[in-house]
Amino acid sequence: MTNGLPTYSSAVQEKMRLHSKGAASWFIPVSLAIPGIHTRRLRLLLPNPVRLQHFVVSRSGRKRGTLLLFIIILVIFYATFALAKRWGSKEKQWPAPPWQGPPSTLVYRRDDLQRIWEWEIASGHYPSSRKIPEQIGFTSPAINPALPPKKPVSLPSRFRPPFVTNSQGIGPKRVYLDIQSQPPRVAYPPRPVPGSVADLDVIMEHCDFTNKKYVRDCLEVLRLGGGLDNQARLRRGRMDDWKYIYAEQGDVDWSLNVTERPHAAKDAAARGIISRSGVEASAELTKKRGVDWEPPLKLSSPLQYEPASALSSPCDENHPRLFHMFWAGAFTDKPYLALLSFLFTQNVGLHTSPDEHATNVCRPQFWLWINPGPAASVPNPNAQRDMFDSLKANPWAAPFLHPRFKDVIYFKLWNTTEQLDGVPELKEEWRALSDTLFNSGGVIVNVPADKQQHPAGTGAAKASPTSMPTSEDDDPLHRLGSKSVDTYDRMSVILSDMARFVLCHRFGGIYLDADTIFLRDWEELWGWRGAFAYRWSRLEKYNTAVLKLNKNSALGTFLFRTALKNGLDFHPMTVSQYTKDAFLEDLLLRLPDALFDSAWLNTEWFQRDRPPQPYFTEFVDFFDTPLQNSASPSALGFDGFFKGAYSYHFHNFWWKPFDPARNWPDLGVRFAATERIARAAAEIQMEQEEMVADDKRDLDWATVLKRTFEAYIRGERPNMYGEWIDW
């Protein structure tokens, strides 16, 4: 009622309400079901809200009483968590409420996190102006040799924040480049300037989905700033803000290193190790429950940062240019196309004489790691020889064993035991987790001892990278490669989640998933010395389908030790939690997916009002282009495919051929022998005359890209930069 008086349907109801035990009692019994026990229930006594309200309102009035009751509830709620924080353990072992997200994975104290930041910055792995999180607790700026000097802002002491969030640049000057084709070479874009660097801060400004940036606009900035528009550039006004590639001029000015670094023993409080109250500052961090803090980090000396112009050779041995890829199962057209796209786009020198190499260019290498058997198996002692025998007999793999590619493409044998023993942070402890080695996102796949294969000579069959399907294919533990949606090789995917971090930490370089196609030269990405992955579509999580991690870095040590205390889980979502809990996300920069995965947002119903081109609503559109758009692939060709992006990720579909009508390697007379093997499998003879009628009328995007790369190897067209292969 508007007058606030209670109403009843009858006098009997009013009398029962006023004199009932429930209204008079301060506590009321509540019966709850006990999971698993159907015959009994749990009885609890809870405060009676009706009695409490009646008590407060009868003494303070309806309006004031309701307000007072609300204040009492807030005070009780606040006091509960205040007492938990004040009297709880230093590591905050109380379970986090559901709204605070998943439990913490942190195992390092604040002083170790500070040392990780300092090591990475001093090594030149943070050429960024992005803020360092306040939670790291720096009270003086770290010296940054990869960032040019900037005039410091002087603030009165009373206005200075308690913690410093910037680094002090002492690096060389940056000159942002206007990259365009110069006459007479205007038909193709120019190669990137050797030693140039991509300013990922600028790219984030134009491409970050969090700031409502469109993939379409990002690709325009990428292709114009990278000079990929060559003779087709249109008038756009001043584009200085779109220049994201720079060259470093001058040397590191170490004389600017005038920051007085505080002594750990002399001023521990200033470093954030001890708070002003005298309590260990790590108590303010949320440690992983059930484990102890990790011992203090033992890090090597930071790397000596040198700009590209100061290096004695084009290649920096501390930052090797290695592309890694992991493959399990029979070698198919998927790694075949990844390797062809690498040769078509990267500056590997195939346009020069085999005896001549450019002296100012660092040629990248492609290391393809072959897992010779099911992920849960142990390779036999002859696996190395068997691997190369299988590659020679495989029509998709054999062309890359040609001597012309011997300095840029390498096939490597993957051995899980050897690789994990090669990681100092794991080698003494990983065997204790052998039962949970296949851990992805907290979901553990157990491998029983009786299901594991053993080395040859003890009764096990040899594993081969080109093994044919067997009766064990229905067993997920023995699958080797994904041959259909229903026989997805989940074990190899989990193993590859770990393999990418192991390979980059041991050898350095960039890892790419095998469902990746190169779309342009990565020179300026190599110039950025920091680590990065890219964004998981709309989510602020990593997708490590592309992962750059420096060799033996402090960040790598953190990731492996943290993963060891979290079940060796290297799923991208879990790695996202590792860096978030430790405030290290900017050391593993999360780049926009527009750079490597331009269709992803569209496939999840985002940005369809202004999509990039080509317009894919599903990833399968790459293989089966819709009829309404199927005129585009042949008409536009390679240049019309997400131009500006560095690569394209087609997300699995291992079982769908790129070119169903010509499902064999079509590389010309030099590779006729291997082509004959593939044609025979398709029951098509080499001598059979090819008819246009036998081909698909509208070619899909996957087919156009495959045939474009193959035409380059055959010598029928140049690569994307106008360079003809020199056999």
KAPE-V44608 format. One record per backbone hydrogen bond with DSSP energy under -0.5 kcal/mol. NH is the residue of the N-H (numbers start at 1). CO is the residue of the C=O. E is the energy in kcal/mol with one decimal. If there is no record, write none. Layout:
((NH;CO;E) (NH;CO;E))
This chain:
((4;1;-1.4) (14;10;-1.8) (15;11;-2.3) (16;12;-2.4) (17;13;-2.2) (18;14;-2.2) (19;15;-1.7) (20;16;-0.6) (20;17;-0.5) (24;20;-1.2) (25;21;-2.3) (28;46;-2.5) (30;44;-3.0) (32;30;-0.5) (32;42;-3.4) (34;37;-0.6) (34;40;-0.8) (35;33;-0.6) (37;34;-2.0) (38;36;-0.6) (42;32;-3.2) (44;30;-2.9) (46;28;-2.3) (46;44;-0.6) (48;26;-2.9) (49;47;-0.9) (52;48;-2.2) (53;49;-2.6) (54;50;-2.5) (55;51;-2.1) (56;52;-2.2) (57;53;-2.8) (58;54;-2.0) (59;55;-0.7) (59;56;-0.7) (60;56;-2.0) (61;57;-2.0) (65;61;-1.9) (66;62;-2.0) (67;63;-2.0) (68;64;-2.6) (69;65;-2.4) (70;66;-2.0) (71;67;-2.1) (72;68;-2.3) (73;69;-2.0) (74;70;-1.9) (75;71;-2.4) (76;72;-2.3) (77;73;-2.3) (78;74;-2.8) (79;75;-2.8) (80;76;-1.9) (81;77;-1.5) (82;78;-2.4) (83;79;-2.6) (84;80;-1.7) (85;81;-2.1) (86;82;-2.4) (87;83;-2.8) (88;84;-1.3) (92;89;-1.8) (100;97;-2.1) (101;98;-1.7) (106;286;-0.6) (113;109;-1.8) (114;110;-2.4) (115;111;-1.8) (116;112;-2.1) (117;113;-2.1) (118;114;-2.7) (119;115;-2.5) (120;116;-2.4) (121;117;-2.6) (122;118;-2.7) (123;119;-1.6) (124;121;-1.7) (125;120;-2.5) (128;126;-2.1) (132;165;-2.9) (136;133;-1.6) (137;134;-1.4) (144;168;-3.2) (145;143;-0.6) (147;144;-1.2) (149;171;-0.7) (154;152;-0.6) (155;153;-0.6) (159;156;-2.0) (160;156;-0.7) (160;157;-0.8) (164;138;-3.9) (168;142;-3.3) (169;167;-0.7) (170;144;-2.2) (171;144;-0.6) (171;147;-3.2) (173;249;-1.9) (175;247;-2.6) (176;174;-0.6) (177;245;-2.7) (179;177;-0.9) (180;178;-0.6) (185;182;-1.4) (186;184;-1.7) (189;720;-0.6) (196;193;-2.2) (197;246;-2.8) (198;524;-2.2) (199;197;-0.5) (199;244;-3.8) (200;198;-1.2) (202;199;-0.6) (203;199;-1.7) (204;200;-2.4) (205;201;-1.6) (206;202;-1.4) (207;203;-1.5) (208;204;-1.8) (211;208;-0.9) (212;209;-1.9) (213;208;-1.4) (216;610;-0.5) (218;214;-2.1) (219;215;-2.5) (220;216;-1.4) (221;217;-2.0) (222;218;-2.5) (223;219;-2.4) (224;220;-2.3) (225;221;-2.7) (226;222;-1.3) (227;224;-1.1) (228;223;-2.5) (229;223;-0.8) (230;227;-0.9) (231;186;-1.1) (232;229;-2.7) (233;230;-1.1) (242;239;-1.5) (243;240;-1.2) (244;242;-0.7) (246;197;-2.7) (247;175;-2.3) (249;173;-2.7) (253;170;-2.7) (254;252;-1.2) (256;253;-1.8) (257;254;-1.6) (258;256;-2.3) (261;259;-0.9) (267;263;-2.9) (271;267;-1.1) (272;269;-1.2) (273;268;-1.7) (274;268;-0.9) (275;279;-2.1) (278;275;-1.9) (281;273;-2.1) (283;280;-2.0) (284;281;-2.1) (285;282;-1.7) (287;91;-1.0) (287;285;-0.9) (288;106;-3.1) (291;288;-1.1) (294;107;-3.2) (299;297;-0.7) (305;303;-0.8) (310;307;-1.5) (311;307;-0.5) (311;308;-1.1) (317;315;-0.6) (319;316;-1.5) (322;320;-1.4) (323;365;-3.0) (324;322;-0.5) (324;510;-3.0) (325;367;-1.7) (327;369;-2.6) (329;371;-0.7) (336;332;-1.2) (337;333;-1.9) (338;334;-1.8) (339;335;-2.3) (340;336;-2.1) (341;337;-2.7) (342;338;-1.5) (343;339;-2.1) (344;340;-2.0) (345;341;-1.4) (346;342;-2.3) (348;346;-2.0) (352;349;-1.3) (356;353;-2.2) (361;358;-0.6) (363;361;-0.8) (365;321;-2.3) (366;408;-3.5) (367;323;-3.5) (367;365;-0.6) (368;366;-0.7) (368;410;-2.9) (369;325;-3.5) (369;367;-0.7) (370;368;-0.5) (370;412;-3.4) (371;327;-2.9) (371;369;-0.6) (372;370;-0.7) (372;414;-0.5) (375;479;-0.5) (376;477;-0.7) (377;374;-2.4) (383;380;-1.9) (386;382;-2.8) (387;383;-2.5) (388;384;-1.7) (389;385;-2.2) (390;386;-2.4) (391;387;-2.3) (392;388;-2.3) (393;389;-1.4) (394;390;-0.8) (394;391;-0.6) (395;393;-0.6) (397;394;-0.6) (398;394;-2.9) (399;395;-0.5) (400;397;-1.6) (401;398;-2.1) (402;399;-1.4) (405;402;-2.1) (406;403;-1.4) (408;405;-1.4) (409;405;-2.4) (410;366;-2.9) (412;368;-2.8) (412;410;-0.5) (414;370;-2.9) (414;412;-0.5) (419;415;-2.6) (420;416;-2.6) (421;417;-2.2) (422;418;-1.0) (423;420;-1.3) (424;422;-0.7) (426;423;-2.1) (427;423;-2.3) (429;426;-2.3) (430;426;-2.5) (432;429;-1.3) (433;430;-1.6) (434;431;-1.6) (436;433;-1.4) (437;434;-1.0) (439;437;-1.4) (440;443;-2.2) (443;440;-1.7) (444;442;-0.7) (445;438;-2.9) (446;444;-0.7) (448;446;-0.6) (451;448;-1.6) (452;448;-0.7) (452;449;-0.8) (458;455;-1.3) (460;455;-0.6) (467;464;-1.6) (473;470;-1.8) (474;471;-0.6) (475;472;-2.0) (476;474;-0.7) (478;475;-1.9) (479;476;-0.7) (483;481;-0.7) (483;487;-1.0) (488;485;-0.7) (490;488;-1.9) (493;489;-1.4) (494;490;-2.2) (495;491;-2.3) (496;492;-2.4) (497;493;-1.5) (498;494;-1.1) (499;495;-2.5) (500;496;-2.0) (501;497;-0.5) (501;498;-0.5) (502;498;-2.0) (503;499;-2.9) (504;500;-1.8) (505;501;-2.2) (506;502;-2.4) (507;503;-2.7) (508;503;-0.6) (508;504;-1.4) (510;322;-3.0) (511;547;-3.2) (512;324;-2.6) (513;545;-2.0) (516;513;-0.6) (517;648;-2.3) (519;646;-2.5) (520;646;-1.0) (525;522;-0.6) (526;522;-2.0) (527;523;-1.5) (528;524;-0.9) (529;527;-0.8) (531;587;-0.8) (532;548;-1.5) (533;589;-2.4) (534;543;-1.7) (535;591;-2.6) (536;539;-0.6) (536;541;-2.2) (537;535;-1.8) (539;536;-2.2) (541;539;-1.7) (542;572;-0.6) (543;534;-3.3) (546;543;-0.7) (547;511;-2.2) (548;532;-3.2) (549;509;-1.5) (549;547;-0.5) (552;505;-2.2) (553;550;-1.1) (557;553;-2.0) (558;554;-2.3) (559;555;-2.4) (560;556;-2.4) (561;557;-2.4) (562;558;-2.4) (563;559;-2.5) (564;560;-2.2) (565;561;-1.3) (566;563;-1.3) (567;564;-0.8) (568;563;-3.4) (569;563;-0.6) (570;439;-0.7) (570;568;-0.7) (574;571;-0.6) (575;571;-2.6) (576;572;-2.0) (577;573;-1.2) (578;574;-2.1) (579;575;-2.1) (580;576;-1.8) (581;577;-2.6) (582;578;-1.3) (583;580;-1.0) (584;579;-2.8) (585;579;-0.6) (587;584;-1.4) (588;584;-1.0) (588;585;-0.6) (589;531;-1.9) (589;587;-0.6) (591;533;-2.2) (591;589;-1.0) (595;592;-1.5) (596;593;-0.7) (597;593;-3.5) (600;597;-1.6) (603;599;-2.0) (604;600;-0.9) (604;601;-0.7) (605;602;-1.9) (606;601;-2.8) (610;607;-0.8) (611;608;-0.5) (616;614;-0.9) (617;615;-0.5) (621;618;-1.6) (622;619;-1.6) (623;620;-1.0) (624;620;-3.0) (629;626;-1.5) (630;626;-0.8) (630;627;-0.6) (632;629;-1.6) (635;631;-1.5) (636;632;-3.3) (637;632;-0.7) (637;633;-2.1) (639;636;-0.5) (640;637;-1.8) (641;638;-1.7) (642;613;-1.3) (642;640;-0.8) (644;645;-0.5) (645;642;-2.0) (646;595;-2.4) (647;595;-1.3) (648;517;-2.3) (650;515;-1.9) (650;648;-0.6) (651;515;-0.5) (656;653;-1.4) (657;655;-0.6) (662;659;-0.8) (663;660;-0.7) (664;662;-2.3) (667;665;-0.8) (671;668;-1.3) (672;669;-1.5) (675;671;-1.9) (676;672;-2.3) (677;673;-1.3) (678;674;-1.8) (679;675;-2.7) (680;676;-2.2) (681;677;-1.7) (682;678;-1.3) (683;680;-1.3) (684;679;-2.8) (688;685;-0.9) (694;691;-1.3) (695;692;-1.5) (699;697;-0.7) (702;622;-2.3) (704;700;-2.3) (705;701;-2.3) (706;702;-2.0) (707;703;-2.6) (708;704;-1.9) (709;705;-2.3) (710;706;-2.2) (711;707;-1.8) (712;708;-1.3) (713;709;-1.6) (714;710;-2.2) (715;711;-0.6) (715;712;-0.8) (716;711;-2.6) (717;711;-0.8) (719;723;-2.5) (720;344;-1.1) (722;719;-2.0) (726;350;-3.2) (727;725;-0.7))
